[in-house]
Structure formats: C-alpha cells, structure tokens
C-alpha cells in the first residue's frame, strides 16, 4: 500500500482520458489498496477544469454532467484533507 496526494490535474486524468490517465487510473484502482489524499479545494479546481474543457469544445455539456456526477462522491473515494498556511 502506498499513499498518494492527488492534485486537480491528476484527478482530471482519472475522469477524462489524456496523457497520464492510464497511470492515474492504475494507482487509484481500489484493488491496489493505495491511500488517496486530496485537498478539499480540489473539488472546485476539478469542476473548473471540466468547465474549461466544455468552453474550449473538447467536452460537451452531457460529458461534463456525466463526469461531475462521477466525481460527486469524492468524499468517499478519497481522503479529503484541509490545507492550512
């Protein structure tokens, strides 16, 4: 078991296929038993990235709605931590 901290760019790769997606999906596979930590602010950053992709035309409204629905349970998929100064 290994612990990983996923920033927003890594999490986007889990939901949207792009360079690096296979590696992110491999380490986040529940069968690995890896601990996956994200910052609470990651929710906002990932949703923003999905919206940007829609504005740029690489995702449709339906695509964004689907990935947001999948990401909605981030509190159960990841260990959410608070970051302080």
C-alpha positions as MATLAB code, in Angstrom:
seq = 'XXXXXXXXXXXXXXXXXXXXXXXXXXXXXXXXXXXXXXXXXXXXXXXXXXXXXXXXXXXXXXXXXXXXXXXXXXXXXXXXXXXXX';
ca = [
       0.000    0.000    0.000;
       1.236    3.448   -0.936;
      -0.133    6.902   -0.145;
      -0.638    9.425   -2.943;
      -1.692   13.046   -2.918;
      -3.756   13.827   -5.999;
      -3.800   17.372   -7.231;
      -6.531   18.584   -9.547;
      -4.577   17.887  -12.749;
      -4.103   14.257  -11.710;
      -7.767   13.805  -10.836;
      -8.905   15.251  -14.145;
      -6.860   12.495  -15.797;
      -8.912    9.908  -13.923;
     -12.184   11.224  -15.327;
     -11.047   12.414  -18.776;
      -8.734   10.391  -20.988;
      -5.492   12.248  -21.698;
      -1.752   11.708  -21.382;
      -1.091   10.153  -17.986;
      -4.618    8.821  -17.481;
      -3.571    5.167  -17.524;
      -1.046    5.725  -14.738;
      -3.532    7.683  -12.595;
      -6.201    5.009  -13.096;
      -3.691    2.325  -12.150;
      -2.693    3.906   -8.833;
      -6.289    4.837   -7.958;
      -7.678    1.369   -8.612;
      -9.381    0.332   -5.354;
      -7.821   -3.132   -5.607;
      -4.351   -1.634   -5.047;
      -5.315   -0.570   -1.540;
      -3.499    2.729   -2.049;
      -4.414    5.673    0.144;
      -5.533    8.624   -1.948;
      -5.433   12.093   -0.420;
      -6.830   15.270   -1.948;
      -7.225   18.801   -0.659;
     -10.784   19.998   -0.089;
     -10.226   22.801   -2.654;
      -9.592   20.131   -5.295;
     -13.368   19.819   -5.807;
     -13.540   23.403   -7.081;
     -10.410   23.054   -9.211;
     -11.570   19.847  -10.907;
     -15.049   21.219  -11.664;
     -13.377   24.335  -13.079;
     -11.187   22.174  -15.325;
     -14.256   20.328  -16.628;
     -15.998   23.648  -17.354;
     -12.926   24.968  -19.157;
     -12.863   21.859  -21.331;
     -16.509   22.456  -22.201;
     -15.845   26.104  -23.128;
     -12.937   25.020  -25.313;
     -15.131   22.462  -27.053;
     -13.343   19.256  -26.061;
     -16.254   18.194  -23.832;
     -19.986   18.534  -24.397;
     -22.445   19.646  -21.753;
     -23.517   15.996  -21.398;
     -19.880   14.904  -20.953;
     -19.369   17.468  -18.193;
     -22.612   16.476  -16.468;
     -21.501   12.830  -16.509;
     -18.008   13.425  -15.111;
     -19.388   15.739  -12.428;
     -21.826   13.003  -11.423;
     -18.931   10.525  -11.203;
     -16.808   12.982   -9.224;
     -19.665   13.919   -6.859;
     -18.732   11.125   -4.424;
     -15.185   12.402   -3.960;
     -15.614   12.339   -0.153;
     -15.911    8.547   -0.247;
     -13.347    7.912   -2.988;
     -10.533    9.957   -1.482;
      -9.223   11.020    1.912;
     -10.117   14.729    1.902;
      -7.734   16.894    3.909;
      -7.681   20.543    4.872;
      -4.606   22.509    3.909;
      -3.526   25.384    6.116;
      -0.944   28.149    5.705;
];
